[in-house]
């Protein structure tokens, strides 16, 4: 949903919800020194605006020290565990500021599982699972079974981008402050609630500046892309093979723009619209999540009396709206003693819409909230999405997500500007519109670093073919964005694949057609026909 929920760690969503509810060829060879790209510095300098400078040999000549992985730090989430046999971890040194490459360095945490067939090894396949702010070090081992077909010929590789998790992760608040903030009304109804909402946004930004201020100018997507190219060089790969999901599609496209001649076999799945600014992204998501909710309600209606929203999808949407209206004034109790607020219920409804496989959890949560007047399940799903464990400890993905988003986006809308937009957002989504519109105002309120762009530059003329995979029922990155990405990558670069289905991401949806098409490209270099459709 807008920048705060826009591209949550897609591969992990179903796993997290399941656990929470139940608990309640051309890639090898060496390359010369990579050239550095522009980088930010100072309060007013957006990421990606400083002139490039060559990287010193202390960085380009570094040797990664791979060793058995320990458990990720608690900041990456509730299920952070040591990944087990076969996984190795290392730390890449990268410049804090790419315009001063001989200055201070930071560590970029990496993880890999080496190719099973070393004789037929293609190279490294780098994954980013979205966010922004998602930990690749935690996500890749957790979702590795989805990529077994690729593991024979690729080293499966991921990382915590700068400002995330174990890569100098941004931290803005402690658990007590985050718990208090979770009670702030995210859809204010009067002047007092508006001021409380905006004050919370400004306070969050001030906390980021106090705790992580030196990192904030240097966590943007452009710098993460430069880290990826340094990674490629240090690994000894002539080209970068890449698989990006959700926000990872934007990161991969920015890399392709910066280094088109170094683009290897690249897949972008659950595609961000690169032509949309933050307001347009939020509006697209209002449409996407409303569309996904309607699809869920149609499916639920087939269950008759077992569907808590009723047999009419339109009426079901109104029943959910009425539930949220009641929660605005009268939160529901839970067995934990905490209450399910309107804002938390919205998150609890959004989270299972990311995947058709988790719709059943939404049915259970609505059944409990509407018929039993209890909020345990929806609150559990909201907690899982927000990275809160049963002890009240929060992961820091939301901190990193905001820092990266605000380093990228120039937009800082005022309350007055958001109020003018409310009718448009409500028309797009009677259920989620208000939440998404207001989130735009609070997200980067008081942010101490200027943003880099209205929308990213992704033209990659000169790059090889890049697969752009869109899902017709994707709620978080609506299908229309895939066509725009393919167009903006450039003629002969973007190759469109359509999956006619539901959920955020096609490769992990269970579609054999999508998996076979993508695998043939990554493993054999077979480029599918542009416009291929998988039902």
Secondary structure, DSSP 4 states (H G I P E B T S, - for coil): -HHHHTB--HHHHHHHHHHHHHH-----S---PPPP-----SSS--TT-SPP-PPPHHHHT-----EE--PPPGGG-TT-----TTEEEEEEEEESSGGGTTS-EEEEEEEEE--S-GGG--EEEEEE--BTT--HHHHHHHTGGGGGGGTTTEEEEEE--TTBTTBT------HHHHHHHTTS-SS--SHHHHHHHHHHHHHHHHHHHHHHHHHHTT-SHHHHHHHHHHHHHHHT-SSEEEEEETHHHHHHHHHHHH-GGGEEEEEEES---TT--HHHHHHHHHHHHHHHHHHHHHHHHTTGGG-TT-S-HHHHHHHHHHHHHHHHHSPEE-TTS-EE-HHHHHHHHHHHTT-GGGHHHHHHHHIIIIIS---HHHHHHHHHHHTB-TTS-B-SHHHHHHHHHHHHB-----HHHHHHHHHHHHHH-TTTHHHHHHHHHHHTTT-SS--SBSS-----TT---EEEEEEEE-SSS-THHHHHHHHHH-TTTEEEEEEEEESS-SGGGT-HHHHHHHHHHHHH-PPPPTTEEE-
